[in-house]
Amino acid sequence: MRNAHCPICGQSSTTVLQLRFGAKMQLPTDVEVRHCAHDNFLFVTGGRQSDYDAYYAAVANDTVHQEVAVGAVRSPISILQKDHLVAALDGEPAPRSVLDFGCGEASLLVELATHFPSSRFVGFDPGPAASKGSRKAAALGLDNLSIAGLEASARGAPYDLVIASHVIEHVIDFDMLTLLHDLVTEDGLLYVEVPNPLKYAAYERREFLYYFDRLHVNHFTPQALAGLLGRYGFGAVKHFEYAFPYRDDGQFPALGMLFRKGLSGDDLVSPSLLDEAQGYIRQEKARAKTVAGQLETFEGILVWGAGDNFRRSVENGGPLANCRNMVVLDRRPGEVTVGDVRRPTVDPRTGVQSCDWPVVATVSEARSEIGRQLAEIDPARRLIFI
């Protein structure tokens, strides 16, 4: 289980934020976001790699592409990702073989396979989204793209380019980077893309403290990522920042870094992530105070959703932390604890029909579907997303 020592260097760390969540498979319910000054790095404690492996094997965690694409086969996010990656590869020979490790629905591979029709592309993902990737490649007639299991992907090694796009921020045990090292050709390239924590405050989300949860267990600066990959035989070639469209019609900050196997890269120095994180938390608490003031004008509220966003909203100065009258709507029967009070959850239809309070939705995904369901129950009911 990950503890308070930095998973990159092993040195001591300091607590930045404490979070509590409800039960979800075997994922941790009580976690801390901690800061390592040596590596300029934030990480989440409390989890085991085996529990996260089981979670990602069971859950499709790639739905943001579907939501942004709005039914289209090709994802606007991945088109932009491809453009930035191709630009980063400028001056390098075109990769003849590429593995996307953790490819999800293979949205990025589809764009790359179209751009490099003479190259071979392989995608691996442990979750259920991989089957959609196979169907997508077939629908587009991309015979240079295949989806394979881990063993079959390894048999196809070595690869000129291995991609880990929005993967490493979810990893507890960094020893999986040894496998990536073995999959890359000598002098080959590794491309890593992660959220950019130095820009969290600049890209505000509707949800309170959205960027800190129990799934994104690593928050990398370029300095931290270069330091980590250097321990596994990769040197940084270049890095860049950009933002891609997100499900809430905003933009999501991303960091892309290209590494070369066997290269001794120079040490990178990034701005203080602790300063940025503390600034983001202060900004979120100020925003939550404003939202809470608006909600206090109502006699009470019906809160739709008792998941992780709800849990963040009722603690750490969140917008629901001091709500006096609240009924929690959730189709899953159970109860939630707010402060010292345990509240049973109520089926949304039952709750809306029995109380005329406005509905406050704390969920991130399928917001249009929530609006549709509420309109079926009560077309005139006010719906507020936080």
Residue pairs with C-beta under 8 A, 6 or more apart in sequence:
1 46
1 47
1 48
2 43
2 44
2 45
2 46
2 47
2 48
2 172
2 217
3 45
4 12
4 13
4 32
4 34
4 45
5 11
5 12
5 13
6 12
6 13
6 34
6 36
6 38
6 39
6 41
6 43
7 43
7 172
7 174
7 218
8 36
8 39
8 41
8 174
8 224
8 227
8 228
8 231
9 36
9 38
9 39
9 227
11 36
11 38
11 39
13 34
13 35
13 36
13 37
13 43
14 34
14 35
14 37
15 32
15 33
15 34
16 32
16 33
16 34
16 35
16 42
16 274
16 277
16 278
16 281
17 32
17 33
17 209
17 212
17 277
17 281
17 316
18 30
18 31
18 32
18 33
18 316
19 30
19 31
19 32
19 33
19 209
19 212
19 213
19 214
19 311
19 312
19 315
19 316
20 29
20 30
20 311
20 315
21 27
21 28
21 29
21 30
21 31
21 213
21 214
21 308
21 311
22 29
22 306
22 307
22 308
22 311
22 336
23 29
24 55
24 308
25 51
25 54
25 55
25 58
26 48
26 51
26 54
26 55
27 47
27 51
27 52
27 55
27 214
27 215
28 46
28 47
28 51
28 214
30 46
31 44
31 45
31 46
31 47
31 214
32 44
32 45
32 46
33 42
33 43
33 44
33 212
33 219
33 277
34 42
34 43
34 44
34 45
35 41
35 42
35 273
35 274
35 277
36 42
36 43
36 224
37 274
39 223
39 224
39 227
39 228
40 221
40 223
40 224
40 270
40 272
40 273
40 274
41 218
41 219
41 220
41 221
41 223
41 224
41 227
41 273
42 197
42 218
42 219
42 273
42 274
42 277
43 217
43 218
43 219
44 212
44 214
44 216
44 217
44 218
46 214
47 172
47 214
47 217
48 172
49 171
49 172
49 173
52 170
52 171
52 172
52 217
53 126
56 126
56 127
56 170
57 126
57 127
58 127
58 128
59 127
59 128
60 127
60 128
60 129
61 104
61 127
61 129
61 215
62 104
62 105
62 107
62 127
62 129
63 365
64 77
64 246
64 247
65 75
65 77
65 78
65 104
65 105
65 107
66 105
67 247
67 365
67 366
68 75
68 76
68 77
68 245
68 246
68 247
69 75
69 76
69 77
73 110
73 136
73 139
73 140
74 107
74 110
74 111
75 107
76 244
76 245
77 107
77 244
77 245
78 107
78 108
78 110
78 111
79 111
80 242
80 244
80 245
81 108
81 111
81 165
81 193
81 244
82 108
82 111
82 112
82 115
84 240
84 242
84 256
85 108
85 112
85 163
85 191
85 256
86 112
86 115
88 191
88 238
88 240
88 256
88 258
89 95
89 161
89 189
89 258
92 189
93 160
94 116
94 118
94 119
95 116
95 119
95 159
95 160
95 161
95 189
96 118
96 119
96 120
96 160
97 119
97 120
97 121
97 122
97 156
97 158
97 159
97 160
97 161
98 109
98 112
98 116
98 119
98 120
98 121
98 122
98 159
98 160
98 161
98 162
98 163
99 121
99 122
99 123
99 124
99 153
99 156
99 157
99 159
99 161
99 162
99 163
99 183
100 106
100 108
100 109
100 121
100 122
100 123
100 124
100 162
100 163
100 165
101 124
101 153
101 162
101 163
101 164
101 167
101 180
101 183
102 124
102 125
102 126
102 164
102 165
102 166
102 167
103 109
103 123
103 124
103 125
103 130
103 133
103 147
103 163
103 165
104 125
104 127
104 129
104 130
104 133
105 129
105 130
105 132
105 133
105 136
106 123
106 125
106 130
106 132
106 133
106 134
106 136
106 137
106 145
106 147
107 133
107 136
108 163
108 165
109 121
109 123
109 133
109 137
109 145
110 136
110 137
110 140
110 142
110 145
112 119
112 121
113 119
113 121
113 137
113 142
113 144
113 145
114 140
114 142
116 144
117 144
118 144
119 144
120 144
120 156
121 142
121 144
121 145
121 146
122 145
122 146
122 147
122 148
122 153
122 156
122 159
123 130
123 133
123 145
123 146
123 147
123 148
124 130
124 147
124 148
124 149
124 150
124 153
125 133
125 147
126 150
130 147
131 147
133 147
134 146
134 147
137 145
137 146
137 147
148 156
153 183
154 179
154 182
154 183
157 182
157 183
157 184
158 182
158 183
158 184
158 185
158 186
158 188
159 183
159 184
159 185
159 188
160 184
160 185
160 188
160 189
161 184
161 188
161 189
161 190
161 191
162 180
162 183
162 184
162 188
162 189
162 190
162 191
163 190
163 191
163 193
164 180
164 190
164 191
164 192
164 193
165 191
165 192
165 193
166 193
166 194
166 195
167 192
168 174
168 177
168 192
168 194
168 218
168 220
168 225
169 194
169 195
169 216
169 217
169 218
169 219
169 220
170 215
170 216
170 217
170 218
171 217
171 218
172 217
174 228
174 232
177 228
177 229
177 232
178 232
180 190
180 232
181 232
181 233
181 234
181 261
184 190
184 261
185 261
186 261
186 262
187 260
187 261
187 262
188 260
188 261
189 237
189 258
189 259
189 260
189 261
190 229
190 234
190 258
190 259
190 260
190 261
191 256
191 257
191 258
191 259
192 225
192 229
192 256
192 257
192 259
193 254
193 255
193 256
193 257
194 218
194 220
194 225
194 254
194 255
195 211
195 216
195 219
195 252
195 253
195 254
195 255
196 241
196 253
196 254
196 255
197 211
197 219
197 220
197 221
197 273
197 276
197 277
198 221
198 253
198 255
198 270
198 271
198 273
198 276
199 241
199 243
199 253
200 211
200 253
200 276
200 277
200 280
201 276
201 279
201 280
201 283
202 253
203 243
203 250
203 251
203 252
203 253
204 250
204 283
204 287
205 211
205 246
205 248
205 250
206 248
206 385
206 386
207 309
207 312
207 313
207 362
207 364
207 386
208 284
208 287
208 288
208 309
208 312
208 313
208 318
208 319
208 386
209 281
209 284
209 312
209 316
209 318
210 309
210 312
210 364
211 219
211 280
212 312
213 308
213 312
214 308
219 273
219 277
220 228
220 255
221 270
221 271
221 273
222 236
222 239
222 255
222 257
222 268
222 270
223 267
223 268
223 269
223 270
224 270
224 273
225 236
225 239
225 255
225 257
226 235
226 236
226 239
226 257
226 265
226 267
226 268
227 267
227 268
229 235
229 236
229 257
229 259
230 236
230 265
233 261
233 262
234 259
234 260
234 261
234 263
234 265
235 259
235 260
235 262
235 263
235 264
235 265
236 257
236 258
236 259
236 263
236 265
236 266
236 268
237 258
237 259
237 260
237 263
237 265
238 257
238 258
239 255
239 256
239 257
239 258
239 268
240 255
240 256
241 253
241 254
241 255
241 256
242 254
242 256
243 251
243 252
243 253
243 254
244 251
244 252
244 254
245 251
245 252
246 252
247 364
247 365
247 367
248 364
248 367
259 265
281 316
285 316
285 317
288 313
288 317
288 318
288 319
288 321
289 317
289 319
291 319
291 386
292 319
292 320
292 321
292 322
292 323
295 301
295 319
295 320
295 323
295 360
295 384
296 324
298 357
298 358
299 325
299 357
300 323
300 324
300 325
300 326
300 327
300 355
300 357
301 323
301 325
301 326
301 327
301 357
301 358
301 359
301 360
302 326
302 327
302 329
302 351
302 352
302 355
302 357
302 358
302 359
302 360
303 310
303 320
303 326
303 327
303 328
303 329
303 359
303 360
303 361
303 362
304 329
304 330
304 348
304 359
304 360
304 361
304 362
304 363
304 370
304 374
305 329
305 330
305 361
305 362
305 363
306 328
306 329
306 330
306 332
306 334
306 336
306 345
307 362
307 363
309 362
309 363
309 364
310 320
310 328
310 336
310 362
311 336
312 318
313 319
313 320
313 321
313 362
313 386
314 320
314 321
314 323
314 338
314 339
315 321
319 386
320 326
320 338
320 360
320 362
320 386
321 339
323 338
325 357
326 338
326 343
327 343
327 346
327 351
327 355
327 357
328 336
328 343
328 344
328 345
328 346
329 345
329 346
329 347
329 348
329 351
329 352
329 359
330 345
330 346
330 347
330 348
331 347
331 348
332 345
333 344
333 345
333 347
334 344
334 345
335 342
335 343
335 344
335 345
336 342
336 343
336 345
337 343
348 373
348 374
348 377
349 377
352 359
352 374
352 377
352 378
352 381
353 377
353 378
356 381
358 381
358 382
358 383
358 384
359 374
359 381
359 382
359 383
359 384
360 384
360 385
360 386
361 367
361 370
361 383
361 384
361 385
361 386
362 386
363 370
367 385
370 383
371 383
374 381
374 383
